[in-house]
Amino acid sequence: LNPRSNILRAYSPSLARRLMQFLAGRFEEHLEQSQAAAGKVLPWRTPQENIAEAAKFMGHGTENPCSSNDAVVDRFRNLVDLILSRSINLHHLHYTGHQVAPPPPLAAVFDAVSSLTNQGAAIYEMGPWSTAVEAALIAELGKTFGLPAGGFTGFATHGGSLANLTALLTARNIRFPSGWSKGIASLDKTPVLLVHADSHYCISRAAGILGLGTEQVLRLDIDAERRIDVPRLAAKLDELQREGVPVLAVVACACTTPTGAFDRLNQIADVCQPRGVWLHVDAAHGGAAAFSPRYRPLLAGIERADSFICDAHKMMFAPALCAFVFHRHRDQRFATFAQEAPYLYDPSTPGTADFDGGLLTLECTKRAMTYTIWGLWSLVGPQIFADMVEQTFDLGRAFGAMLKTAPDFELLHEPECNIVVFRHLPKRANGWSPAQVGEFNREIRRRIIESGSFYLVQTTLDGAGALRAVLMNPLTTVEELKALMEEIRRVGAAVSSKAGTL
Ligand SMILES: Cc1ncc(COP(=O)(O)O)c(C=O)c1O
């Protein structure tokens, strides 16, 4: 093929149609199988095996570039089958793993539109429709969170880690304006960041990136429910004030990653507001509870935070990555990045600066990531978000109840949402040390995930290993969870038959 015909093939409308037609049928089969819990959740193979196989298709092995359109279609089928068969299957009913959503196909299909149209968002004219979609969504979501119409601001960004970093950068620049131009080192005293002891690691990373230093992160005491202990927070803030130590922000969680604990945000706001302390809420996981009349009390007070974030790719079930940052005060929207980029921002259209997304985000080029959520909302209405939150949170609580009544399981916290941490503790484990019990549970999980029968997570709670289920699939039911408990018992019996090593 000469270069031009090679390029024409890559852009061929009719070839594109053939690929999409195949994809439509293959998706239907894949979703049907997943919803029947057929096949493995995780096809366990080592990284080296997978890398070697992936490299083969790039010309390092027997495969050569396709010579005809028919060959392209055939190869495309193989590649798609390979991707589906080698990936962890989030749509499988037995996926009870990390906080990554199985996107509803009604949302995911819009990703193809995002990819093909490839709208930028640094400036309005590079993405007029994606900017409009994002702005319309921010307005509706803000209302859903209880923010006063017109008073707040927000934007979409690539994931919760970036969202938290950006919000904390705004806090830093507002609290310590010279931090942006002269650096944190120019301040008399380095500020501290007060965080929930179970906050996600991206928060202390943010402290490192912001020039604070991770040692300036103070982990707040938590209560028996693993929520910030509010009276001790108040005492800590007063102590810091007496010592003249500046505070960048208090970071609360809605909810925490390890156990899904929701901080009491109204009480925390009552402590922060009169002391003039910036309150940031990491609602990456639990923010979507705002859609549910039954679960939104968990977020009561979030509208009083100076900033908060929510990951749409968690409990709004968007494909990754899609996260939102909200600031309570609209006039703070340009405080995060005070930079000039004359080739981007055109003074001949001053009225559009508010819609030049690059002024608000770390990204310059930004994917049209909100089409999925906007598409789903526009097709079936916002009730779908309430339904998915309620289904999965209800399931988490039901699973907690099942574990509590089972004599051979230990529930490690009262689940508030769809995150459940527990241990298998059969009779024969009586007398084992906490470390042995933890090791036993980790071994059970390893065997289960490598077999592909279920997928769940391990964690460490109170110093010992534990199992952690995050019920991310809104089609999973208690029947699958009963089967999971049976599988843990079955594998546990095999592990402890070799318990001499534990
Ligand atoms: C509470 C919380 N914050 C932040 C993050 C990081 O979000 P992302 O993976 O979108 O960067 C997570 C991820 O699990 C989380 O649970």
Ligand as a Chemical Component Dictionary entry (heavy atoms), coordinates in Angstrom:
data_LIG
# 
_chem_comp.id                   LIG 
_chem_comp.type                 NON-POLYMER 
_chem_comp.pdbx_formal_charge   0 
_chem_comp.three_letter_code    LIG 
# 
loop_
_chem_comp_atom.comp_id 
_chem_comp_atom.atom_id 
_chem_comp_atom.alt_atom_id 
_chem_comp_atom.type_symbol 
_chem_comp_atom.charge 
_chem_comp_atom.model_Cartn_x 
_chem_comp_atom.model_Cartn_y 
_chem_comp_atom.model_Cartn_z 
_chem_comp_atom.pdbx_ordinal 
LIG C1 C1 C 0 -12.128 8.343 48.307 1  
LIG C2 C2 C 0 -11.306 8.314 47.048 2  
LIG N1 N1 N 0 -10.710 9.435 46.615 3  
LIG C3 C3 C 0 -9.961  9.464 45.500 4  
LIG C4 C4 C 0 -9.780  8.325 44.756 5  
LIG C5 C5 C 0 -8.916  8.383 43.533 6  
LIG O1 O1 O 0 -9.739  8.511 42.427 7  
LIG P1 P1 P 0 -9.231  8.164 40.956 8  
LIG O2 O2 O 0 -8.945  6.709 40.945 9  
LIG O3 O3 O 0 -10.381 8.545 40.098 10 
LIG O4 O4 O 0 -8.007  8.983 40.699 11 
LIG C6 C6 C 0 -10.377 7.127 45.165 12 
LIG C7 C7 C 0 -10.183 5.902 44.382 13 
LIG O5 O5 O 0 -10.573 4.823 44.752 14 
LIG C8 C8 C 0 -11.170 7.124 46.343 15 
LIG O6 O6 O 0 -11.755 6.014 46.791 16 
# 
loop_
_chem_comp_bond.comp_id 
_chem_comp_bond.atom_id_1 
_chem_comp_bond.atom_id_2 
_chem_comp_bond.value_order 
_chem_comp_bond.pdbx_ordinal 
LIG C1 C2 SING 1  
LIG C2 N1 SING 2  
LIG C2 C8 DOUB 3  
LIG N1 C3 DOUB 4  
LIG C3 C4 SING 5  
LIG C4 C5 SING 6  
LIG C4 C6 DOUB 7  
LIG C5 O1 SING 8  
LIG O1 P1 SING 9  
LIG P1 O2 DOUB 10 
LIG P1 O3 SING 11 
LIG P1 O4 SING 12 
LIG C6 C7 SING 13 
LIG C6 C8 SING 14 
LIG C7 O5 DOUB 15 
LIG C8 O6 SING 16 
# 
